[in-house]
């Protein structure tokens, strides 16, 4: 299993790239309303905070299964956010 540090870096990189894509979309389309891209950025930050909190939770019984679920949730949530960015 990958280390916890790698998981935290993956969370940071994936959600950071999504935020960057939303900001690029704002810059590329100044005539469009920024509300949708701002909502994506806010959701990305909330997702980041929630996933990091779950990674740092040491009170779970089966830590390996818990971290696998966090990684799966990152993938699922990341795909949703990317789909929203693509629809901007």
QUIRA-V804031 format. One record per helix or strand of 2 or more residues. SS is the DSSP state (H for helix, E for strand). FROM is the first residue (numbers start at 1). LEN is the number of residues. If there is no record, write none. Layout:
{{SS/FROM/LEN} {SS/FROM/LEN}}
This chain:
{{H/4/25} {H/35/22} {H/63/24}}
